[in-house]
Amino acid sequence: MTPLRAEPWRLGIVGVGKIARDQHLPAIAASDDFVLVAAASRHAALDDHPNFASIEAMLADGPPLDAVSICTPPNGRDRIVRAAIAAGKHVMIEKPPGATVSEVAALRRFAAERGVTLFASWHSREAAGVDAARDWLARRTVTHVAIHWREDIRVWHPGQEWILAAGGFGVFDPGINAVSIATGILPHDLIVESGTIFVPANRASPIAAQIALRLTNDAPVLLDLDFLQTGTQSWTITVETTGGTLHLNEGGKRLFIDNAEIALGADAGEYPRLYDRFAALVRAGQSDVDLRPLQLVADAFLVSRQERAQPFDF
């Protein structure tokens, strides 16, 4: 077990894009466990910190590091994570943890061989209502699940061409957040049965998807994903059980049982909770690499039929 430290762990961040600036940097600044000492990014830099063009340069020429947080797009992330592990650094990875299931499984083995922590984070599992939803469902029999994750790509991913390229996941990039919650709260395993994914004629990854799944107790599950939702955005999970109906709204922030809202405790925020979890794993000398959400998305691509949608441009 890694002993308690009097000083925070020295952290480097790789990838200084929108998610890093919106979520990671504020969470790191508020953390008692980590202090940001360096950044590596091809197209951006941070004020008041040493900046490097690659993780290799940061590891070779930057200040001493204990841990690295990876915030790059999933395609090509395998090399970055492997370099950090090879250098003996603890690693946290933004979701999804990689472009393929096999590469993340290999990284999990590599981290174990090197004796460092690897945390494949799923930030939506840290939403305020998720733990209470899991506990409530653990005592009930699920009969039906409907997941609607519908948002505007131009609002949440402005100009991010990579997300609709091969390996960018398309609408499954936000959709995997819903899957991460579902695998975290439902008391049975999920199986993908069929689906339709809609790919713009000028893109390689889907802009919408309708996926049929089932739980291993045979309860049906609908996964409805749309990247072209305007107006009100919708991130909802409805779970019908023999003992009532549960609703998780606003991406898991609000919990309702039979339409009555459940009071939740103080919400520290998803990303501060992720960094707390990362610190706890490092202290315990453990890793957390749950591949189920990524595997289910891969399965959806395997079994779904593809339809061409209208060309899309940001």
C-alpha positions as CSV (number, residue, x, y, z in Angstrom):
1,M,0.0,0.0,0.0
2,T,1.3,3.5,-0.9
3,P,1.9,5.4,2.3
4,L,0.1,8.7,3.1
5,R,2.0,11.7,1.8
6,A,2.6,15.0,3.6
7,E,2.7,16.7,0.2
8,P,0.3,16.4,-2.7
9,W,1.2,14.2,-5.7
10,R,2.8,16.1,-8.5
11,L,0.5,15.8,-11.5
12,G,1.0,16.3,-15.3
13,I,-1.9,16.7,-17.6
14,V,-1.8,15.6,-21.3
15,G,-4.3,17.2,-23.6
16,V,-5.4,20.8,-22.9
17,G,-8.7,20.9,-24.7
18,K,-12.2,21.8,-23.7
19,I,-12.8,19.0,-21.2
20,A,-9.5,19.7,-19.5
21,R,-10.2,23.4,-19.2
22,D,-13.9,23.0,-18.2
23,Q,-13.6,20.1,-15.8
24,H,-10.1,18.8,-15.0
25,L,-8.2,22.0,-14.3
26,P,-10.8,23.3,-11.8
27,A,-11.0,19.9,-10.0
28,I,-7.2,19.7,-9.8
29,A,-6.9,23.2,-8.4
30,A,-9.5,22.4,-5.7
31,S,-7.8,19.1,-4.8
32,D,-5.8,18.6,-1.6
33,D,-4.2,15.4,-3.1
34,F,-2.8,16.7,-6.4
35,V,-0.9,19.7,-7.6
36,L,-0.5,20.5,-11.3
37,V,3.1,21.0,-12.3
38,A,3.3,20.5,-16.1
39,A,1.2,20.1,-19.2
40,A,1.6,18.4,-22.6
41,S,-0.5,19.4,-25.6
42,R,0.1,19.7,-29.3
43,H,-2.1,22.7,-29.8
44,A,-2.5,24.5,-26.5
45,A,-0.6,25.7,-23.4
46,L,-1.3,26.7,-19.9
47,D,-0.1,29.9,-18.3
48,D,2.2,29.6,-15.3
49,H,3.2,26.0,-16.0
50,P,5.9,24.3,-18.1
51,N,4.4,23.2,-21.4
52,F,5.5,20.4,-23.7
53,A,4.5,19.2,-27.1
54,S,4.3,15.5,-26.1
55,I,4.2,13.3,-23.1
56,E,7.7,12.0,-24.0
57,A,9.1,15.5,-23.8
58,M,7.2,16.2,-20.5
59,L,8.6,13.0,-18.9
60,A,12.1,13.6,-20.2
61,D,12.5,17.3,-19.6
62,G,9.8,18.4,-17.3
63,P,9.6,18.6,-13.5
64,P,9.3,15.4,-11.5
65,L,5.9,13.8,-11.7
66,D,4.1,11.2,-9.6
67,A,0.9,10.9,-11.7
68,V,-0.5,11.9,-15.1
69,S,-4.1,12.7,-16.1
70,I,-4.8,11.9,-19.8
71,C,-7.5,14.1,-21.5
72,T,-6.7,13.5,-25.2
73,P,-9.3,12.0,-27.6
74,P,-9.4,8.2,-27.4
75,N,-7.8,7.5,-30.8
76,G,-4.1,7.3,-30.2
77,R,-4.3,7.5,-26.4
78,D,-2.8,4.0,-26.0
79,R,0.7,5.2,-26.8
80,I,0.4,8.1,-24.4
81,V,-0.9,6.0,-21.5
82,R,1.8,3.3,-22.1
83,A,4.5,5.9,-22.0
84,A,3.3,7.2,-18.6
85,I,3.1,3.7,-17.2
86,A,6.5,2.8,-18.5
87,A,7.9,5.8,-16.7
88,G,6.4,4.5,-13.4
89,K,3.6,7.2,-13.2
90,H,0.1,6.6,-11.8
91,V,-2.5,7.3,-14.6
92,M,-6.0,8.6,-14.7
93,I,-7.7,8.4,-18.1
94,E,-10.7,10.5,-19.3
95,K,-13.5,8.5,-20.7
96,P,-13.7,6.6,-22.9
97,P,-10.5,5.0,-21.8
98,G,-9.3,4.0,-25.3
99,A,-10.4,3.5,-28.9
100,T,-10.6,-0.3,-28.5
101,V,-11.3,-2.8,-25.7
102,S,-8.2,-4.8,-26.4
103,E,-5.8,-1.8,-26.0
104,V,-7.3,-0.9,-22.6
105,A,-7.1,-4.5,-21.4
106,A,-3.5,-4.5,-22.4
107,L,-2.9,-1.3,-20.5
108,R,-4.5,-2.8,-17.4
109,R,-2.1,-5.7,-17.6
110,F,0.9,-3.4,-18.2
111,A,0.0,-1.2,-15.2
112,A,-0.2,-4.3,-13.0
113,E,3.2,-5.5,-14.2
114,R,4.7,-2.0,-13.4
115,G,3.0,-1.7,-10.0
116,V,1.3,1.6,-10.7
117,T,-2.4,2.7,-10.5
118,L,-4.4,2.9,-13.6
119,F,-7.8,4.5,-13.2
120,A,-10.1,4.4,-16.3
121,S,-12.6,7.0,-15.1
122,W,-16.3,7.2,-15.8
123,H,-17.3,10.7,-14.7
124,S,-21.0,10.3,-15.0
125,R,-20.9,7.6,-12.3
126,E,-20.0,10.4,-9.9
127,A,-23.2,12.3,-10.6
128,A,-25.1,13.1,-7.4
129,G,-28.0,10.6,-7.8
130,V,-26.1,7.6,-9.0
131,D,-25.1,5.9,-5.7
132,A,-28.6,6.3,-4.3
133,A,-30.1,4.9,-7.5
134,R,-27.8,1.8,-7.4
135,D,-28.8,1.2,-3.7
136,W,-32.5,1.5,-4.4
137,L,-32.4,-0.8,-7.4
138,A,-30.3,-3.5,-5.6
139,R,-33.5,-4.4,-3.6
140,R,-35.9,-4.6,-6.5
141,T,-36.6,-6.5,-9.7
142,V,-36.1,-4.5,-12.9
143,T,-38.7,-5.0,-15.6
144,H,-37.9,-2.3,-18.2
145,V,-35.2,0.4,-18.8
146,A,-35.3,3.4,-21.2
147,I,-32.3,5.6,-21.7
148,H,-32.6,8.8,-23.7
149,W,-29.3,10.7,-24.2
150,R,-30.0,13.5,-26.6
151,E,-27.8,16.6,-26.9
152,D,-26.5,19.2,-29.4
153,I,-23.1,18.4,-30.7
154,R,-22.5,22.0,-31.7
155,V,-23.0,23.1,-28.1
156,W,-21.0,20.4,-26.3
157,H,-18.4,19.6,-28.9
158,P,-18.0,22.7,-31.1
159,G,-15.7,22.2,-34.0
160,Q,-14.4,18.9,-32.6
161,E,-14.0,17.1,-36.0
162,W,-12.3,14.1,-34.3
163,I,-15.5,13.0,-32.6
164,L,-17.1,12.1,-36.0
165,A,-14.0,10.6,-37.4
166,A,-13.1,6.9,-37.3
167,G,-12.4,6.0,-33.7
168,G,-14.1,9.1,-32.4
169,F,-17.2,7.2,-31.2
170,G,-19.6,9.8,-32.6
171,V,-22.8,10.0,-30.6
172,F,-21.5,7.1,-28.4
173,D,-19.0,9.6,-26.9
174,P,-21.7,11.1,-24.8
175,G,-23.8,7.9,-25.0
176,I,-21.1,5.9,-23.2
177,N,-21.8,8.2,-20.2
178,A,-25.3,6.7,-20.1
179,V,-23.9,3.2,-20.5
180,S,-21.5,3.8,-17.6
181,I,-24.3,4.8,-15.3
182,A,-26.5,1.9,-16.4
183,T,-23.7,-0.6,-15.8
184,G,-23.1,1.0,-12.4
185,I,-26.7,1.0,-11.1
186,L,-28.5,-2.0,-12.7
187,P,-28.4,-5.2,-10.7
188,H,-27.9,-7.4,-13.8
189,D,-25.5,-7.5,-16.7
190,L,-26.4,-5.9,-20.0
191,I,-26.4,-7.7,-23.4
192,V,-26.7,-5.9,-26.8
193,E,-29.2,-7.5,-29.1
194,S,-29.6,-5.2,-32.2
195,G,-29.6,-1.7,-33.3
196,T,-29.4,1.0,-36.0
197,I,-26.7,3.6,-36.2
198,F,-27.0,6.7,-38.4
199,V,-23.8,7.9,-40.0
200,P,-23.7,11.2,-41.9
201,A,-22.6,10.7,-45.5
202,N,-19.5,12.8,-45.0
203,R,-18.5,11.3,-41.7
204,A,-17.2,8.0,-40.3
205,S,-18.9,7.8,-36.9
206,P,-22.6,8.0,-36.0
207,I,-24.7,11.1,-35.3
208,A,-27.6,9.0,-33.8
209,A,-28.3,5.5,-32.7
210,Q,-31.2,3.3,-31.5
211,I,-29.9,0.2,-29.6
212,A,-31.9,-2.7,-28.2
213,L,-30.4,-4.4,-25.2
214,R,-31.6,-6.7,-22.5
215,L,-30.6,-7.5,-18.9
216,T,-29.7,-11.0,-18.0
217,N,-33.1,-11.3,-16.3
218,D,-34.6,-10.7,-19.7
219,A,-35.8,-7.1,-18.9
220,P,-35.7,-5.0,-22.2
221,V,-33.5,-2.0,-22.4
222,L,-33.7,0.8,-25.0
223,L,-30.7,3.1,-25.6
224,D,-31.8,6.2,-27.6
225,L,-28.9,8.5,-28.7
226,D,-29.0,11.7,-30.7
227,F,-26.4,14.3,-31.4
228,L,-28.7,16.8,-33.1
229,Q,-31.0,17.7,-30.2
230,T,-31.7,21.4,-30.1
231,G,-33.5,23.3,-27.4
232,T,-33.9,21.3,-24.2
233,Q,-31.2,18.7,-23.8
234,S,-32.2,15.2,-22.5
235,W,-30.0,12.9,-20.4
236,T,-32.5,10.6,-18.7
237,I,-32.6,7.0,-17.4
238,T,-36.0,5.4,-16.5
239,V,-36.0,2.1,-14.7
240,E,-39.3,0.3,-14.1
241,T,-39.3,-2.3,-11.3
242,T,-41.9,-4.4,-9.5
243,G,-41.5,-2.0,-6.6
244,G,-41.8,1.4,-8.3
245,T,-40.2,3.5,-11.1
246,L,-36.9,5.3,-10.8
247,H,-35.9,8.3,-12.9
248,L,-32.4,9.7,-13.1
249,N,-32.5,13.1,-14.8
250,E,-30.0,15.7,-15.9
251,G,-27.3,13.1,-16.5
252,G,-27.7,11.6,-13.0
253,K,-27.8,14.8,-11.0
254,R,-31.5,14.4,-9.9
255,L,-33.2,11.3,-8.7
256,F,-37.0,10.6,-8.6
257,I,-38.8,7.6,-7.3
258,D,-42.4,7.3,-8.5
259,N,-42.2,11.0,-9.6
260,A,-41.2,12.3,-6.2
261,E,-37.7,13.9,-6.1
262,I,-35.3,12.4,-3.6
263,A,-33.2,14.8,-1.5
264,L,-29.5,14.2,-2.1
265,G,-26.6,15.3,0.0
266,A,-24.1,18.1,-0.9
267,D,-22.8,17.6,-4.5
268,A,-19.0,17.9,-4.7
269,G,-19.2,17.6,-8.4
270,E,-18.3,14.7,-10.8
271,Y,-14.6,15.6,-11.4
272,P,-13.6,16.5,-7.9
273,R,-15.0,13.1,-6.9
274,L,-13.0,11.5,-9.7
275,Y,-9.8,13.0,-8.4
276,D,-10.7,11.9,-4.8
277,R,-11.2,8.4,-6.2
278,F,-7.9,8.5,-8.0
279,A,-6.1,9.5,-4.9
280,A,-7.7,6.7,-2.9
281,L,-6.7,4.2,-5.5
282,V,-3.1,5.4,-5.4
283,R,-3.0,5.3,-1.6
284,A,-4.3,1.7,-1.7
285,G,-2.0,0.6,-4.5
286,Q,-5.0,-0.5,-6.6
287,S,-6.4,0.1,-10.1
288,D,-9.9,0.5,-11.4
289,V,-10.4,-0.4,-15.1
290,D,-14.0,-1.3,-15.8
291,L,-14.3,-2.2,-19.4
292,R,-18.0,-2.9,-19.5
293,P,-19.2,0.4,-20.9
294,L,-16.6,0.3,-23.7
295,Q,-17.4,-3.3,-24.4
296,L,-21.1,-2.6,-24.8
297,V,-20.4,0.2,-27.2
298,A,-18.1,-2.0,-29.2
299,D,-20.9,-4.7,-29.2
300,A,-23.4,-2.1,-30.5
301,F,-21.1,-1.4,-33.4
302,L,-20.8,-5.1,-34.1
303,V,-24.5,-6.0,-34.2
304,S,-26.1,-2.8,-35.5
305,R,-27.1,-2.1,-39.1
306,Q,-25.8,1.2,-40.5
307,E,-27.9,3.8,-42.3
308,R,-26.7,6.9,-44.1
309,A,-27.8,10.2,-42.7
310,Q,-27.6,13.7,-44.1
311,P,-24.1,15.2,-44.3
312,F,-23.1,17.1,-41.2
313,D,-20.9,20.1,-40.8
314,F,-20.2,22.1,-37.7
